[in-house]
Amino acid sequence: MKMANAVKYDPKSALADEFMNDAEIVSVLEKAKELAKDEAYVESLIDKAAGYGGLSHREAAVLTYVEEPRLLEKIYAVARDIKSHIYGKRIVLFAPIYVSDYCVNECVYCGYHHSCDMKRKRLTMDELRQEVDVLEKMGHKRLALEAGEDPQNCPIEYILECLDTIYKHSSENGEIRRVNVNIAATTVENYRKLKEAGIGTYILFQETYHKETYLKVHPKGPKHNYEYHTTAHDRAMEAGIDDVGIGVLYGLYDWHYDLTASFMYAEHLEAVHGVGPHTISVPRIKPANGVDLSLYRPITDDEFKRIVAITRLAVPYTGIIISTREDAGFREELISLGVSQTSAGSSTGVGGYADGTQRPQFEVADHRTPLEVTKSLMREGYIPSFCTACYRSGRTGDRFMSLAKAGQICNVCQPNALLTLKEYSVGYGDEEFRKMADAVIAREVENIPNEKIRVKTREYLQRIENGETDFRF
């Protein structure tokens, strides 16, 4: 049965059916199919995006139907240029940390759905410290805390305790400096608690914005409430959380629809809160326990490349995140098209770093260590970054976005990336890594435009070499 939608599209509305309007998306996509045949018009959209000002959801939708190889290559080239202009050569690294797999939802695509046959686990604080120890020894400074939804076994108080434990724990080489949180939609009051606990970015995936499909793949549990889930970021921002991350699980529904909808969601956040999404994640459905992939619409590698590139054109200021769901070679290809953040050395099971016996949420395709990933990035000309300076210096929300949109964020991020690369090299790198990192740093420090910052960066680099840590601009 087709979902009726008689309401009017309004990006400033507080109602999900109005700012995420099905009739608007369907109409836009129908027109986009025809407009994509006009090569001159398509070229004008790509040229507009090349000015770093982004595209509307109606304009970006047209690019999703482009088939002409010449124009696709131009889209990819512009995506690379935008990424370089705004984020430079930096690639931020992080790791997920799963603290609980208890869940009351029946999400049919998830290996943790409530009725699946598995022994559930929630980390004790001692077990959590063991996980953090392993991650710190890998060199990670930024984590994404993950948990299923279960008010009894995983209440907000438990999440807050986890955050406190992670931030207070340290090892011989340092500590975790930023924890992003990916937990279920909750109340303004609970988001305020997360804000007070020092949350980094609040991340919540919509999975799919197509309401009929959303209700079908979330048949039971609190997540079945489309309206409540789709307005979660509004409540988070109302509670004072500056940075929010969005994403869909590509393959649940038509990717043209969900990609266009994600741009509408970004426009909604801009219209209501003055700040778009800090990050946009682009996972696609992968094998998991009890999940029948034949029921879905898996996207091809070529379609996935378009999703990343068009996202970079449409929302140039956002951080695009790719996970270890994808294999090493394809991840490198996606990074070249606009990805700015990537996980490394990931485990997707509770206690997976220290124990590894718990069932993972989904299968990981890239099993390289963070050291191997960072070496690969440097070979490709990138600067691996473990930086958390913006978050810790208050450059969040509109303060970060104003710099990103102006292409100025790299003026502080470039030196900070080099400092964290040096810190990682001294603390965790082998001989090969240190040689590679020193070469990258020597080359890239010369590209810092501000002479005073360039001189100060050299001073900090020497102090890190002498054993000091945690410098930032």
C-alpha positions in Angstrom: 0.0 0.0 0.0 1.4 3.4 -1.0 1.7 5.9 1.9 -0.6 8.8 1.3 0.9 12.2 1.9 -1.4 15.3 1.6 0.7 17.6 3.7 2.8 20.4 2.3 6.6 20.3 2.3 8.1 22.7 4.8 11.8 22.4 5.8 11.2 24.6 8.9 8.4 22.4 10.2 8.8 20.5 13.5 6.7 17.6 12.0 8.6 14.8 10.2 5.9 14.3 7.5 6.3 18.0 6.6 10.1 18.5 6.5 10.6 14.9 5.3 7.8 15.1 2.8 7.2 12.0 0.7 5.3 13.8 -2.1 8.2 16.3 -2.4 10.8 13.6 -2.8 8.7 11.6 -5.3 8.0 14.7 -7.4 11.7 15.8 -7.2 12.9 12.4 -8.4 10.4 12.2 -11.3 11.6 15.6 -12.5 15.3 14.7 -11.9 15.1 11.7 -14.2 14.2 14.0 -17.1 16.5 16.8 -16.2 19.4 14.4 -16.0 19.1 13.9 -19.8 20.0 17.6 -20.3 23.8 17.5 -20.3 24.1 21.3 -20.4 21.9 21.6 -17.3 23.8 18.8 -15.5 27.1 20.5 -16.3 25.8 23.8 -14.9 24.9 22.0 -11.6 28.4 20.5 -11.3 29.9 23.9 -12.1 27.7 25.5 -9.3 28.9 22.9 -6.8 32.5 23.6 -7.8 32.1 27.0 -6.2 31.9 25.2 -2.7 28.4 26.5 -2.0 26.6 23.2 -2.1 23.4 22.1 -3.9 19.8 22.0 -2.9 18.1 18.6 -2.7 16.3 19.3 -5.9 19.6 20.0 -7.7 21.5 17.1 -6.2 18.7 14.7 -7.1 19.4 15.3 -10.8 23.0 14.2 -10.4 21.8 10.8 -9.0 20.5 9.9 -12.4 23.5 11.0 -14.5 24.8 8.1 -16.7 27.1 9.9 -19.2 30.7 8.8 -18.3 32.1 12.2 -19.0 29.8 13.9 -16.6 30.3 11.3 -13.9 34.0 11.8 -14.2 33.4 15.5 -13.8 31.3 14.9 -10.7 34.1 12.8 -9.2 36.8 15.4 -10.1 34.8 18.2 -8.4 34.2 16.0 -5.4 37.9 15.5 -5.0 38.5 19.3 -5.4 35.9 20.2 -2.8 37.3 17.7 -0.3 40.8 19.1 -0.8 39.6 22.7 -0.6 37.7 22.3 2.7 39.4 19.5 4.5 42.8 19.3 2.8 44.6 16.0 2.9 43.5 15.1 6.4 41.7 11.9 7.1 40.4 11.6 10.7 40.6 8.1 12.3 38.3 6.7 15.0 37.0 3.3 16.3 33.6 2.1 17.4 33.3 0.7 20.9 30.2 -1.5 21.6 29.2 -1.4 25.3 25.9 -3.3 25.2 24.0 -5.5 22.7 20.8 -5.7 24.6 18.0 -4.4 22.4 14.2 -4.4 22.4 13.8 -3.5 18.8 13.1 -6.0 15.9 15.1 -4.2 13.2 15.0 -6.9 10.5 18.4 -5.9 9.0 20.3 -6.0 12.3 22.2 -8.9 13.9 21.1 -7.7 17.3 17.3 -7.7 16.7 15.4 -8.6 19.9 14.2 -12.1 18.9 17.5 -13.4 17.5 19.2 -16.3 19.2 22.1 -14.9 21.1 23.5 -14.5 24.5 23.4 -10.8 25.4 26.2 -8.8 27.1 26.7 -5.5 28.8 30.2 -4.4 29.7 31.1 -3.9 33.4 33.2 -0.8 34.0 36.2 -3.0 34.5 35.6 -4.7 31.2 35.1 -1.3 29.6 38.5 -0.1 30.9 40.0 -3.3 29.3 38.5 -2.3 26.0 39.7 1.2 26.3 43.2 0.0 27.2 43.4 -2.0 23.9 42.1 1.0 21.9 44.5 3.3 23.5 47.4 1.0 22.7 46.3 1.1 19.1 46.7 4.8 19.2 43.1 5.8 19.1 42.0 9.1 20.6 38.4 9.3 19.3 35.7 6.7 19.9 32.2 6.1 18.8 30.2 4.6 21.6 27.5 2.1 20.3 24.7 0.4 22.2 21.4 -1.2 21.5 18.1 0.2 22.8 17.0 -1.4 26.1 15.7 0.9 28.8 16.1 -1.8 31.5 19.5 -3.2 30.6 21.0 -0.2 29.0 19.4 3.0 30.5 20.8 6.5 30.0 22.5 6.2 33.4 24.6 3.3 32.1 25.7 5.3 29.0 26.7 8.3 31.2 28.7 5.9 33.5 30.4 4.6 30.4 31.3 8.1 29.2 32.7 9.0 32.6 34.8 5.8 32.8 36.2 6.3 29.3 37.2 9.9 29.9 38.8 9.2 33.2 40.8 6.2 32.1 44.3 6.6 30.8 47.2 4.3 29.8 50.9 4.8 29.5 50.6 6.5 26.1 47.6 8.8 26.8 43.8 8.8 26.9 40.7 8.9 24.9 39.9 12.6 24.1 36.6 12.5 22.4 33.7 10.1 22.6 30.9 10.4 20.0 27.7 8.6 20.9 25.4 6.5 18.7 22.4 5.5 20.8 18.7 5.3 20.2 16.4 8.4 19.9 15.7 9.8 23.4 14.3 12.8 25.2 15.5 16.4 25.5 16.3 15.7 29.1 18.5 12.7 28.3 20.2 14.7 25.5 21.0 17.4 28.1 22.6 14.7 30.3 24.7 13.6 27.4 25.8 17.2 26.7 26.8 17.6 30.3 28.8 14.4 30.2 31.0 15.8 27.4 29.6 14.0 24.4 31.3 14.7 21.1 28.9 14.2 18.2 25.5 12.7 18.7 25.0 10.2 15.9 21.8 8.5 14.9 21.1 6.8 11.6 17.7 7.0 10.0 18.2 3.7 8.2 15.7 4.8 5.6 13.6 8.0 5.2 11.0 6.2 3.2 8.2 5.9 5.8 6.5 2.8 4.5 9.8 0.9 4.3 10.9 2.3 7.6 7.8 0.9 9.4 8.3 -2.4 7.6 11.9 -2.9 8.7 11.2 -1.8 12.2 8.0 -3.8 13.0 8.3 -3.8 16.8 9.9 -1.8 19.5 10.3 1.9 20.2 12.1 2.4 16.9 8.9 1.7 15.1 7.9 5.3 15.9 8.9 7.1 12.7 8.0 10.6 13.9 9.9 10.2 17.2 13.0 8.8 15.5 13.1 11.3 12.6 12.9 14.3 15.0 15.6 13.0 17.4 18.3 15.4 16.1 16.0 18.3 16.7 15.7 17.3 20.4 19.4 16.8 20.6 20.1 20.3 19.3 17.4 21.7 21.5 19.3 20.2 24.4 22.4 22.0 23.4 24.3 19.3 21.5 26.1 21.3 18.8 27.3 18.5 16.5 25.0 15.8 15.2 25.6 13.1 12.7 23.1 11.5 10.3 23.1 8.6 7.9 21.0 6.0 6.1 21.6 2.3 5.6 21.8 2.1 1.9 20.1 -0.9 0.4 16.9 -0.9 2.5 15.2 1.3 -0.1 15.9 3.1 -3.4 19.2 5.0 -2.9 18.1 7.9 -5.0 15.2 8.5 -2.6 17.3 8.1 0.6 20.2 10.2 -0.7 17.8 13.0 -1.7 16.0 12.7 1.6 19.3 13.0 3.5 19.9 16.4 1.8 16.4 17.5 2.8 17.2 16.6 6.4 20.4 18.6 6.2 18.3 21.6 4.9 15.8 21.1 7.7 18.6 21.3 10.4 20.0 24.4 8.7 16.5 26.0 8.5 15.6 25.3 12.1 18.9 25.3 14.0 21.2 27.2 11.7 23.6 24.3 11.6 23.6 21.3 9.3 24.9 17.8 10.1 28.5 17.7 11.4 28.8 14.3 9.8 27.0 12.1 7.2 27.7 8.4 7.4 27.3 6.2 4.3 27.0 2.6 5.4 25.4 -0.1 3.2 23.7 -3.2 4.3 26.0 -6.1 5.0 25.7 -9.8 6.0 24.6 -10.2 9.7 23.3 -13.1 11.7 19.7 -13.9 10.8 19.6 -11.3 8.0 18.3 -12.3 4.5 20.0 -9.9 2.1 17.8 -11.1 -0.7 15.0 -9.1 0.8 16.8 -5.8 0.2 18.1 -3.6 -2.6 21.9 -3.9 -2.4 23.7 -1.0 -4.1 26.6 -1.6 -6.5 30.1 -0.2 -6.0 29.5 2.3 -8.8 26.3 3.5 -7.1 28.1 3.8 -3.8 30.8 6.0 -5.4 28.1 8.3 -6.7 26.5 8.5 -3.2 29.8 9.7 -1.7 30.7 12.1 -4.5 27.2 13.7 -4.7 27.1 14.1 -1.0 30.4 16.0 -1.1 29.0 18.2 -3.9 25.7 18.8 -2.1 26.8 19.3 1.5 30.5 20.3 1.1 31.0 21.3 4.8 30.0 18.0 6.3 32.4 15.2 7.4 31.7 12.0 5.4 32.3 8.8 7.3 33.1 5.4 5.9 33.4 2.3 8.1 35.2 -1.0 8.0 32.0 -2.5 6.4 33.9 -1.9 3.1 37.1 -3.7 2.1 40.5 -1.9 2.1 40.8 -1.2 -1.6 37.3 0.2 -2.0 37.6 2.3 1.1 40.6 4.0 -0.4 38.7 4.7 -3.6 35.8 6.2 -1.6 38.2 8.3 0.4 39.5 9.9 -2.8 35.9 10.9 -3.7 35.3 12.9 -0.5 35.4 10.8 2.6 37.0 12.7 5.5 36.7 10.2 8.4 37.2 6.5 8.6 37.3 3.8 11.3 40.3 1.6 11.7 41.0 -1.7 13.5 37.3 -1.9 14.3 35.4 -4.6 16.3 31.6 -4.6 16.1 30.9 -6.8 19.0 30.6 -6.0 22.7 34.0 -6.6 24.3 35.4 -7.3 20.9 38.8 -5.7 21.5 39.8 -7.4 24.7 37.7 -10.6 24.4 36.3 -11.1 20.9 33.9 -13.9 21.8 30.7 -11.9 21.5 28.7 -12.0 18.3 29.4 -8.9 16.1 26.5 -6.7 14.9 27.7 -7.1 11.3 30.6 -8.4 9.4 33.7 -6.3 9.0 35.5 -6.3 5.6 38.7 -4.3 6.4 40.7 -6.1 9.1 43.8 -4.0 9.0 45.2 -2.5 12.2 45.2 1.3 12.6 49.0 1.2 12.0 48.4 -0.5 8.6 45.6 1.9 7.7 47.6 5.0 8.5 50.6 3.7 6.5 48.3 3.1 3.6 46.8 6.6 3.9 50.3 8.2 3.9 51.3 6.2 0.8 48.2 7.7 -0.9 49.3 11.2 0.0 46.9 11.8 3.0 47.6 13.0 6.5 46.2 10.6 9.1 44.7 12.7 11.9 43.8 11.7 15.4 42.9 15.3 16.2 40.2 16.3 18.7 41.1 20.0 19.0 37.9 21.5 17.6 35.7 19.7 20.1 38.0 20.5 23.0 38.5 24.1 22.0 34.8 24.9 21.6 34.9 25.0 17.8 31.6 23.1 17.4 28.2 23.7 15.9 28.0 27.0 14.0 31.5 28.0 15.1 32.9 25.0 13.2 30.5 25.3 10.3 31.4 29.0 9.7 35.0 28.0 9.3 34.2 25.0 7.2 31.9 26.8 4.8 34.5 29.5 4.3 37.2 26.9 3.6 39.2 28.1 6.6 38.9 25.1 8.9 42.1 23.6 7.3 44.1 26.6 8.7 43.8 25.1 12.2 43.2 21.5 11.2 46.4 21.2 9.1 48.8 21.9 12.0 46.7 19.9 14.5 46.7 16.9 12.2 50.5 17.0 11.9 50.8 17.3 15.7 48.6 14.2 16.3 50.4 12.3 13.5 53.7 13.1 15.2 52.3 12.0 18.6 51.1 8.8 17.1 54.4 8.2 15.4 56.4 8.6 18.6 53.9 6.6 20.8 52.8 3.8 18.5 54.7 3.8 15.2 57.3 1.3 14.1 60.5 2.3 12.3 58.8 2.3 8.8 55.9 4.4 10.1 58.2 7.0 11.7 60.2 7.5 8.5 57.0 7.9 6.5 55.4 10.2 9.1 58.5 12.4 9.3 58.6 12.8 5.5 54.9 13.8 5.5 55.3 16.2 8.4 58.4 17.8 6.8 56.5 18.3 3.6 53.2 19.5 4.9 54.4 21.8 7.6 55.6 24.1 4.9 52.1 24.3 3.6 50.8 26.0 6.7 50.1 29.5 5.4 50.4 31.5 8.7 54.0 31.9 9.5 53.5 32.3 13.3 51.5 29.0 13.4 54.1 27.4 11.2 56.8 28.3 13.6 54.8 27.3 16.6 54.0 24.0 15.0 57.7 23.2 14.5 58.2 24.0 18.2 55.4 21.7 19.3 56.7 18.9 17.0 60.1 19.1 18.6 58.5 19.0 22.1 56.5 15.9 21.1 59.7 14.3 19.9 61.1 15.0 23.3 58.2 13.2 25.0 55.6 15.8 25.6 52.0 15.3 24.3 48.7 16.9 23.6 49.4 20.2 21.9 46.7 21.9 19.8 45.7 25.1 18.1 
